[in-house]
Amino acid sequence: MNVKWFLNTEMYNNSTFFEKSIKELYPDDWGQKLILITFISENGGAK
């Protein structure tokens, strides 16, 4: 599966749920994780 496609699709179609999941997984630094995930999805990231 293409990671970039998956992240972009999740952030577009399920942004509220996606953000809530990140908050639950990383309660102390979810904002930084969200920024990192956004950066990765916009710049190709892992393939």
PDB file of N, H, CA, C and O in Angstrom:
ATOM      1  N   MET A   1       0.847  -1.181   0.000  1.00  0.00           N
ATOM      2  CA  MET A   1       0.000   0.000   0.000  1.00  0.00           C
ATOM      3  C   MET A   1       0.892   1.243   0.000  1.00  0.00           C
ATOM      4  O   MET A   1       1.934   1.275   0.654  1.00  0.00           O
ATOM      5  N   ASN A   2       0.482   2.219  -0.711  1.00  0.00           N
ATOM      6  H   ASN A   2      -0.365   2.193  -1.242  1.00  0.00           H
ATOM      7  CA  ASN A   2       1.216   3.474  -0.781  1.00  0.00           C
ATOM      8  C   ASN A   2       0.918   4.310   0.468  1.00  0.00           C
ATOM      9  O   ASN A   2      -0.220   4.725   0.688  1.00  0.00           O
ATOM     10  N   VAL A   3       1.940   4.549   1.273  1.00  0.00           N
ATOM     11  H   VAL A   3       2.864   4.211   1.095  1.00  0.00           H
ATOM     12  CA  VAL A   3       1.776   5.264   2.545  1.00  0.00           C
ATOM     13  C   VAL A   3       1.282   6.685   2.319  1.00  0.00           C
ATOM     14  O   VAL A   3       0.402   7.156   3.039  1.00  0.00           O
ATOM     15  N   LYS A   4       1.835   7.366   1.334  1.00  0.00           N
ATOM     16  H   LYS A   4       2.551   6.983   0.750  1.00  0.00           H
ATOM     17  CA  LYS A   4       1.423   8.745   1.046  1.00  0.00           C
ATOM     18  C   LYS A   4      -0.072   8.797   0.719  1.00  0.00           C
ATOM     19  O   LYS A   4      -0.799   9.643   1.240  1.00  0.00           O
ATOM     20  N   TRP A   5      -0.520   7.892  -0.142  1.00  0.00           N
ATOM     21  H   TRP A   5       0.070   7.205  -0.566  1.00  0.00           H
ATOM     22  CA  TRP A   5      -1.931   7.853  -0.511  1.00  0.00           C
ATOM     23  C   TRP A   5      -2.799   7.593   0.722  1.00  0.00           C
ATOM     24  O   TRP A   5      -3.812   8.264   0.925  1.00  0.00           O
ATOM     25  N   PHE A   6      -2.403   6.623   1.540  1.00  0.00           N
ATOM     26  H   PHE A   6      -1.581   6.079   1.376  1.00  0.00           H
ATOM     27  CA  PHE A   6      -3.170   6.274   2.731  1.00  0.00           C
ATOM     28  C   PHE A   6      -3.293   7.460   3.683  1.00  0.00           C
ATOM     29  O   PHE A   6      -4.392   7.784   4.132  1.00  0.00           O
ATOM     30  N   LEU A   7      -2.167   8.110   3.994  1.00  0.00           N
ATOM     31  H   LEU A   7      -1.274   7.846   3.630  1.00  0.00           H
ATOM     32  CA  LEU A   7      -2.198   9.242   4.922  1.00  0.00           C
ATOM     33  C   LEU A   7      -3.031  10.393   4.373  1.00  0.00           C
ATOM     34  O   LEU A   7      -3.824  10.989   5.102  1.00  0.00           O
ATOM     35  N   ASN A   8      -2.860  10.704   3.108  1.00  0.00           N
ATOM     36  H   ASN A   8      -2.216  10.219   2.516  1.00  0.00           H
ATOM     37  CA  ASN A   8      -3.645  11.782   2.508  1.00  0.00           C
ATOM     38  C   ASN A   8      -5.133  11.461   2.528  1.00  0.00           C
ATOM     39  O   ASN A   8      -5.956  12.327   2.825  1.00  0.00           O
ATOM     40  N   THR A   9      -5.475  10.223   2.213  1.00  0.00           N
ATOM     41  H   THR A   9      -4.806   9.519   1.971  1.00  0.00           H
ATOM     42  CA  THR A   9      -6.882   9.812   2.208  1.00  0.00           C
ATOM     43  C   THR A   9      -7.481   9.880   3.607  1.00  0.00           C
ATOM     44  O   THR A   9      -8.586  10.393   3.787  1.00  0.00           O
ATOM     45  N   GLU A  10      -6.762   9.369   4.592  1.00  0.00           N
ATOM     46  H   GLU A  10      -5.864   8.952   4.446  1.00  0.00           H
ATOM     47  CA  GLU A  10      -7.262   9.398   5.963  1.00  0.00           C
ATOM     48  C   GLU A  10      -7.420  10.828   6.480  1.00  0.00           C
ATOM     49  O   GLU A  10      -8.421  11.151   7.120  1.00  0.00           O
ATOM     50  N   MET A  11      -6.444  11.672   6.206  1.00  0.00           N
ATOM     51  H   MET A  11      -5.631  11.409   5.686  1.00  0.00           H
ATOM     52  CA  MET A  11      -6.518  13.051   6.697  1.00  0.00           C
ATOM     53  C   MET A  11      -7.619  13.832   5.988  1.00  0.00           C
ATOM     54  O   MET A  11      -8.186  14.759   6.567  1.00  0.00           O
ATOM     55  N   TYR A  12      -7.927  13.475   4.751  1.00  0.00           N
ATOM     56  H   TYR A  12      -7.466  12.723   4.281  1.00  0.00           H
ATOM     57  CA  TYR A  12      -8.988  14.168   4.020  1.00  0.00           C
ATOM     58  C   TYR A  12     -10.366  13.625   4.385  1.00  0.00           C
ATOM     59  O   TYR A  12     -11.268  14.392   4.722  1.00  0.00           O
ATOM     60  N   ASN A  13     -10.530  12.312   4.320  1.00  0.00           N
ATOM     61  H   ASN A  13      -9.797  11.688   4.047  1.00  0.00           H
ATOM     62  CA  ASN A  13     -11.845  11.698   4.529  1.00  0.00           C
ATOM     63  C   ASN A  13     -12.230  11.537   5.994  1.00  0.00           C
ATOM     64  O   ASN A  13     -13.415  11.569   6.328  1.00  0.00           O
ATOM     65  N   ASN A  14     -11.257  11.365   6.859  1.00  0.00           N
ATOM     66  H   ASN A  14     -10.295  11.339   6.587  1.00  0.00           H
ATOM     67  CA  ASN A  14     -11.532  11.061   8.262  1.00  0.00           C
ATOM     68  C   ASN A  14     -10.718  11.948   9.192  1.00  0.00           C
ATOM     69  O   ASN A  14     -10.191  11.471  10.197  1.00  0.00           O
ATOM     70  N   SER A  15     -10.610  13.218   8.874  1.00  0.00           N
ATOM     71  H   SER A  15     -11.038  13.606   8.057  1.00  0.00           H
ATOM     72  CA  SER A  15      -9.693  14.091   9.618  1.00  0.00           C
ATOM     73  C   SER A  15      -9.986  14.134  11.112  1.00  0.00           C
ATOM     74  O   SER A  15      -9.056  14.108  11.918  1.00  0.00           O
ATOM     75  N   THR A  16     -11.242  14.199  11.497  1.00  0.00           N
ATOM     76  H   THR A  16     -11.998  14.220  10.843  1.00  0.00           H
ATOM     77  CA  THR A  16     -11.583  14.261  12.915  1.00  0.00           C
ATOM     78  C   THR A  16     -11.199  12.962  13.620  1.00  0.00           C
ATOM     79  O   THR A  16     -10.581  12.992  14.684  1.00  0.00           O
ATOM     80  N   PHE A  17     -11.558  11.839  13.038  1.00  0.00           N
ATOM     81  H   PHE A  17     -12.061  11.815  12.173  1.00  0.00           H
ATOM     82  CA  PHE A  17     -11.226  10.543  13.627  1.00  0.00           C
ATOM     83  C   PHE A  17      -9.718  10.315  13.633  1.00  0.00           C
ATOM     84  O   PHE A  17      -9.169   9.805  14.610  1.00  0.00           O
ATOM     85  N   PHE A  18      -9.045  10.695  12.538  1.00  0.00           N
ATOM     86  H   PHE A  18      -9.491  11.109  11.745  1.00  0.00           H
ATOM     87  CA  PHE A  18      -7.598  10.533  12.437  1.00  0.00           C
ATOM     88  C   PHE A  18      -6.900  11.335  13.529  1.00  0.00           C
ATOM     89  O   PHE A  18      -6.004  10.820  14.197  1.00  0.00           O
ATOM     90  N   GLU A  19      -7.298  12.581  13.716  1.00  0.00           N
ATOM     91  H   GLU A  19      -8.026  13.000  13.173  1.00  0.00           H
ATOM     92  CA  GLU A  19      -6.691  13.424  14.751  1.00  0.00           C
ATOM     93  C   GLU A  19      -6.977  12.866  16.143  1.00  0.00           C
ATOM     94  O   GLU A  19      -6.097  12.871  17.003  1.00  0.00           O
ATOM     95  N   LYS A  20      -8.198  12.387  16.370  1.00  0.00           N
ATOM     96  H   LYS A  20      -8.913  12.384  15.671  1.00  0.00           H
ATOM     97  CA  LYS A  20      -8.548  11.795  17.667  1.00  0.00           C
ATOM     98  C   LYS A  20      -7.680  10.566  17.948  1.00  0.00           C
ATOM     99  O   LYS A  20      -7.230  10.363  19.076  1.00  0.00           O
ATOM    100  N   SER A  21      -7.451   9.758  16.929  1.00  0.00           N
ATOM    101  H   SER A  21      -7.816   9.923  16.013  1.00  0.00           H
ATOM    102  CA  SER A  21      -6.609   8.568  17.092  1.00  0.00           C
ATOM    103  C   SER A  21      -5.179   8.946  17.444  1.00  0.00           C
ATOM    104  O   SER A  21      -4.559   8.307  18.294  1.00  0.00           O
ATOM    105  N   ILE A  22      -4.647   9.986  16.793  1.00  0.00           N
ATOM    106  H   ILE A  22      -5.151  10.505  16.102  1.00  0.00           H
ATOM    107  CA  ILE A  22      -3.285  10.445  17.091  1.00  0.00           C
ATOM    108  C   ILE A  22      -3.214  10.954  18.528  1.00  0.00           C
ATOM    109  O   ILE A  22      -2.233  10.705  19.228  1.00  0.00           O
ATOM    110  N   LYS A  23      -4.247  11.663  18.967  1.00  0.00           N
ATOM    111  H   LYS A  23      -5.044  11.865  18.398  1.00  0.00           H
ATOM    112  CA  LYS A  23      -4.282  12.170  20.352  1.00  0.00           C
ATOM    113  C   LYS A  23      -4.260  11.026  21.358  1.00  0.00           C
ATOM    114  O   LYS A  23      -3.613  11.125  22.400  1.00  0.00           O
ATOM    115  N   GLU A  24      -4.968   9.936  21.046  1.00  0.00           N
ATOM    116  H   GLU A  24      -5.494   9.856  20.199  1.00  0.00           H
ATOM    117  CA  GLU A  24      -5.008   8.791  21.953  1.00  0.00           C
ATOM    118  C   GLU A  24      -3.690   8.017  21.946  1.00  0.00           C
ATOM    119  O   GLU A  24      -3.241   7.542  22.989  1.00  0.00           O
ATOM    120  N   LEU A  25      -3.078   7.891  20.782  1.00  0.00           N
ATOM    121  H   LEU A  25      -3.443   8.277  19.934  1.00  0.00           H
ATOM    122  CA  LEU A  25      -1.820   7.148  20.675  1.00  0.00           C
ATOM    123  C   LEU A  25      -0.640   7.906  21.269  1.00  0.00           C
ATOM    124  O   LEU A  25       0.260   7.306  21.855  1.00  0.00           O
ATOM    125  N   TYR A  26      -0.649   9.224  21.115  1.00  0.00           N
ATOM    126  H   TYR A  26      -1.380   9.711  20.638  1.00  0.00           H
ATOM    127  CA  TYR A  26       0.465  10.068  21.572  1.00  0.00           C
ATOM    128  C   TYR A  26      -0.070  11.234  22.394  1.00  0.00           C
ATOM    129  O   TYR A  26      -0.025  12.374  21.933  1.00  0.00           O
ATOM    130  N   PRO A  27      -0.576  10.979  23.599  1.00  0.00           N
ATOM    131  CA  PRO A  27      -1.228  12.042  24.379  1.00  0.00           C
ATOM    132  C   PRO A  27      -0.305  13.197  24.759  1.00  0.00           C
ATOM    133  O   PRO A  27      -0.775  14.321  24.935  1.00  0.00           O
ATOM    134  N   ASP A  28       0.990  12.946  24.890  1.00  0.00           N
ATOM    135  H   ASP A  28       1.372  12.033  24.747  1.00  0.00           H
ATOM    136  CA  ASP A  28       1.905  14.002  25.321  1.00  0.00           C
ATOM    137  C   ASP A  28       2.415  14.884  24.191  1.00  0.00           C
ATOM    138  O   ASP A  28       2.722  16.056  24.407  1.00  0.00           O
ATOM    139  N   ASP A  29       2.507  14.331  22.992  1.00  0.00           N
ATOM    140  H   ASP A  29       2.258  13.378  22.816  1.00  0.00           H
ATOM    141  CA  ASP A  29       3.058  15.118  21.887  1.00  0.00           C
ATOM    142  C   ASP A  29       2.311  14.885  20.571  1.00  0.00           C
ATOM    143  O   ASP A  29       2.921  14.814  19.505  1.00  0.00           O
ATOM    144  N   TRP A  30       0.985  14.769  20.662  1.00  0.00           N
ATOM    145  H   TRP A  30       0.490  14.828  21.528  1.00  0.00           H
ATOM    146  CA  TRP A  30       0.192  14.477  19.479  1.00  0.00           C
ATOM    147  C   TRP A  30       0.299  15.570  18.421  1.00  0.00           C
ATOM    148  O   TRP A  30       0.247  15.282  17.225  1.00  0.00           O
ATOM    149  N   GLY A  31       0.448  16.819  18.851  1.00  0.00           N
ATOM    150  H   GLY A  31       0.490  17.053  19.822  1.00  0.00           H
ATOM    151  CA  GLY A  31       0.565  17.916  17.889  1.00  0.00           C
ATOM    152  C   GLY A  31       1.804  17.774  17.022  1.00  0.00           C
ATOM    153  O   GLY A  31       1.750  17.979  15.809  1.00  0.00           O
ATOM    154  N   GLN A  32       2.922  17.422  17.652  1.00  0.00           N
ATOM    155  H   GLN A  32       2.965  17.256  18.637  1.00  0.00           H
ATOM    156  CA  GLN A  32       4.167  17.212  16.909  1.00  0.00           C
ATOM    157  C   GLN A  32       4.044  16.015  15.967  1.00  0.00           C
ATOM    158  O   GLN A  32       4.539  16.055  14.841  1.00  0.00           O
ATOM    159  N   LYS A  33       3.388  14.955  16.427  1.00  0.00           N
ATOM    160  H   LYS A  33       2.986  14.922  17.342  1.00  0.00           H
ATOM    161  CA  LYS A  33       3.203  13.770  15.582  1.00  0.00           C
ATOM    162  C   LYS A  33       2.346  14.114  14.374  1.00  0.00           C
ATOM    163  O   LYS A  33       2.628  13.662  13.264  1.00  0.00           O
ATOM    164  N   LEU A  34       1.310  14.905  14.578  1.00  0.00           N
ATOM    165  H   LEU A  34       1.081  15.273  15.479  1.00  0.00           H
ATOM    166  CA  LEU A  34       0.433  15.296  13.478  1.00  0.00           C
ATOM    167  C   LEU A  34       1.196  16.133  12.457  1.00  0.00           C
ATOM    168  O   LEU A  34       1.016  15.962  11.252  1.00  0.00           O
ATOM    169  N   ILE A  35       2.043  17.032  12.933  1.00  0.00           N
ATOM    170  H   ILE A  35       2.190  17.172  13.912  1.00  0.00           H
ATOM    171  CA  ILE A  35       2.880  17.831  12.028  1.00  0.00           C
ATOM    172  C   ILE A  35       3.810  16.918  11.238  1.00  0.00           C
ATOM    173  O   ILE A  35       3.964  17.085  10.028  1.00  0.00           O
ATOM    174  N   LEU A  36       4.428  15.959  11.913  1.00  0.00           N
ATOM    175  H   LEU A  36       4.303  15.823  12.896  1.00  0.00           H
ATOM    176  CA  LEU A  36       5.337  15.024  11.251  1.00  0.00           C
ATOM    177  C   LEU A  36       4.604  14.183  10.205  1.00  0.00           C
ATOM    178  O   LEU A  36       5.102  14.009   9.093  1.00  0.00           O
ATOM    179  N   ILE A  37       3.445  13.670  10.548  1.00  0.00           N
ATOM    180  H   ILE A  37       3.041  13.812  11.451  1.00  0.00           H
ATOM    181  CA  ILE A  37       2.664  12.859   9.614  1.00  0.00           C
ATOM    182  C   ILE A  37       2.254  13.693   8.409  1.00  0.00           C
ATOM    183  O   ILE A  37       2.305  13.212   7.277  1.00  0.00           O
ATOM    184  N   THR A  38       1.852  14.931   8.638  1.00  0.00           N
ATOM    185  H   THR A  38       1.811  15.322   9.558  1.00  0.00           H
ATOM    186  CA  THR A  38       1.485  15.819   7.540  1.00  0.00           C
ATOM    187  C   THR A  38       2.680  16.059   6.631  1.00  0.00           C
ATOM    188  O   THR A  38       2.553  16.007   5.407  1.00  0.00           O
ATOM    189  N   PHE A  39       3.841  16.322   7.224  1.00  0.00           N
ATOM    190  H   PHE A  39       3.945  16.364   8.218  1.00  0.00           H
ATOM    191  CA  PHE A  39       5.058  16.539   6.441  1.00  0.00           C
ATOM    192  C   PHE A  39       5.392  15.311   5.603  1.00  0.00           C
ATOM    193  O   PHE A  39       5.696  15.426   4.416  1.00  0.00           O
ATOM    194  N   ILE A  40       5.336  14.140   6.222  1.00  0.00           N
ATOM    195  H   ILE A  40       5.089  14.046   7.186  1.00  0.00           H
ATOM    196  CA  ILE A  40       5.652  12.900   5.514  1.00  0.00           C
ATOM    197  C   ILE A  40       4.680  12.672   4.363  1.00  0.00           C
ATOM    198  O   ILE A  40       5.089  12.288   3.267  1.00  0.00           O
ATOM    199  N   SER A  41       3.399  12.907   4.610  1.00  0.00           N
ATOM    200  H   SER A  41       3.066  13.218   5.500  1.00  0.00           H
ATOM    201  CA  SER A  41       2.407  12.660   3.564  1.00  0.00           C
ATOM    202  C   SER A  41       2.572  13.624   2.395  1.00  0.00           C
ATOM    203  O   SER A  41       2.287  13.266   1.253  1.00  0.00           O
ATOM    204  N   GLU A  42       3.027  14.836   2.667  1.00  0.00           N
ATOM    205  H   GLU A  42       3.259  15.128   3.595  1.00  0.00           H
ATOM    206  CA  GLU A  42       3.206  15.823   1.602  1.00  0.00           C
ATOM    207  C   GLU A  42       4.522  15.644   0.850  1.00  0.00           C
ATOM    208  O   GLU A  42       4.661  16.116  -0.278  1.00  0.00           O
ATOM    209  N   ASN A  43       5.486  14.966   1.467  1.00  0.00           N
ATOM    210  H   ASN A  43       5.373  14.582   2.383  1.00  0.00           H
ATOM    211  CA  ASN A  43       6.816  14.854   0.872  1.00  0.00           C
ATOM    212  C   ASN A  43       7.211  13.427   0.514  1.00  0.00           C
ATOM    213  O   ASN A  43       8.389  13.149   0.288  1.00  0.00           O
ATOM    214  N   GLY A  44       6.267  12.547   0.463  1.00  0.00           N
ATOM    215  H   GLY A  44       5.310  12.773   0.646  1.00  0.00           H
ATOM    216  CA  GLY A  44       6.554  11.188   0.010  1.00  0.00           C
ATOM    217  C   GLY A  44       6.802  10.184   1.101  1.00  0.00           C
ATOM    218  O   GLY A  44       6.260   9.080   1.049  1.00  0.00           O
ATOM    219  N   GLY A  45       7.601  10.526   2.089  1.00  0.00           N
ATOM    220  H   GLY A  45       8.041  11.423   2.131  1.00  0.00           H
ATOM    221  CA  GLY A  45       7.863   9.632   3.213  1.00  0.00           C
ATOM    222  C   GLY A  45       8.336   8.258   2.796  1.00  0.00           C
ATOM    223  O   GLY A  45       8.997   8.100   1.770  1.00  0.00           O
ATOM    224  N   ALA A  46       7.994   7.270   3.594  1.00  0.00           N
ATOM    225  H   ALA A  46       7.457   7.399   4.427  1.00  0.00           H
ATOM    226  CA  ALA A  46       8.380   5.884   3.325  1.00  0.00           C
ATOM    227  C   ALA A  46       7.582   5.344   2.151  1.00  0.00           C
ATOM    228  O   ALA A  46       6.409   5.671   1.970  1.00  0.00           O
ATOM    229  N   LYS A  47       8.226   4.532   1.378  1.00  0.00           N
ATOM    230  H   LYS A  47       9.179   4.266   1.526  1.00  0.00           H
ATOM    231  CA  LYS A  47       7.534   3.950   0.218  1.00  0.00           C
ATOM    232  C   LYS A  47       7.536   2.452   0.314  1.00  0.00           C
ATOM    233  O   LYS A  47       7.002   1.777  -0.566  1.00  0.00           O
TER     234      LYS A  47
END
